[in-house]
Amino acid sequence: MSTTVFNNCNLFVGNEDKVLDNAWFCVDDESGRLTKLGTGPAPKADKNIDLNNQYVMSGLINAHTHIGLINADKNHYPETETLVTYQALKDLKNGLRGGVTYIRSCGVSFDVDVKLNKMRDSYPFEGPQIKPAGMPISIPGGHADQNNKNAAHLVNSPDDVRKAVREQFKKGATNIKLMATGGVMSQGDDIDDTELSLEEMKMAVKEAHSKHMTICAHAEGRLGIHYAILAGVDSVEHGFYVSDEDIELMKKQGTFLSPTLIAGHQIVQYGEGKMTDFSYQKMCKHVDAFYKHVGKAIRSGVKLALGTDAGTFKNTLENSAKELTELTKAGATNYQALRAAGLGSAELLHIDQDYGSLEVGKYADFLVLKNNPLGDVSSVEQSDKLVYQHGQRKY
């Protein structure tokens, strides 16, 4: 067995609010997993890599992404499967460069994420590991209803929902995305429009969980959030107007929150004149409440995952680390934000046995930074950070 020792580093394992000084860790070169770690003099190995007293943390796990998304900030071309696939491969490569080593996909036209994930072993490509969803589930005229008939499953009943989940399962999806409410970027609704019914979401959760799939809900308005939590989704996405009562229910049930604050921030900062005024004004109207309610949920102890809505306006997968800063602006501690990007997202995705922290037995997906992320989470935004995946340097 060939091994590599990475030594002379400051190691943020990710399962505690501390950094191990003068640390080292061993990686099995064949499996790409950590075999041991410690502090002080490093053991001998087949290969030794001196990290020059830099900081090491687990790769980012982004639990809310849209690879291949074609929008006003990208290409003004018809949305075809070829274009979505081309853009998705670019997004994945750039995302890995930015330190993202695992993603949960939350809706991709033509099921491109599912197809790429299935073909990866035979036709490898560079990028994070993927938990794919394919097409989301929406009502006609709802948040995911677009001109492209391959953008979403449009449903009108619990039976329609059951069929849609089963179709995604057959294709190879391992996550289901529900559109519980209206949204910012859709042009025909508002964020407090309740779209999927409680009965429809309960059916979706029942079907997804019976097939060992995770299920999440785009939910911004108060009632839609409430229905999603009652239905038993694994995570609420966005959560603009999550109520105090629903925060307590989320804590009781173990429901995660994936806020995607950076998506709102980018629209407010840069969206004027660059997108429809309808969408821009919606975000400006609700952004303060967004941060307020998310902050209250974080401080109350709701389980937190890191998601960015990557693919939306001026919000690339490569820049996922920016969400860490927005989480702290909303009230998260540095450790809470970093844990959300590691173990929090890993637990939500049911991959925490293999990913999310640099513990022995897990894959050696890690970043090497000049400054301490636990002292300043913006350190993770470092443009020239080193990125390792399964123990192999990628950037």
Secondary structure, DSSP 8 states (H G I E B T S, - for coil): --EEEEEEEEE--SSSS--EEEEEEEEETTT-BEEEEEESS----SEEEEEEEEEEEE-EEEEEE-TT---TTS--S---HHHHHHHHHHHHHHHHHTTEEEEEE---GGGHHHHHHHHTTTS--SS-EEE---S-EE-TTSTT--SSTTS-EE-SSHHHHHHHHHHHHHHT-SEEEEE-B--SS-SS--TT-B-S-HHHHHHHHHHHHHTT-EEEEEE-SHHHHHHHHHHT-SEEEE-TT--HHHHHHHHHHT-EEE--HHHHHHHHHH-TTTS-HHHHHHHHHHHHHHHHHHHHHHHHT-EE-----BTSTT--GGGTTHHHHHHHHHT--HHHHHHIIIIIHHHHHT-TTTSSS--TTSB--EEEESS-TTT-GGGGG-TT-EEEETTEE--
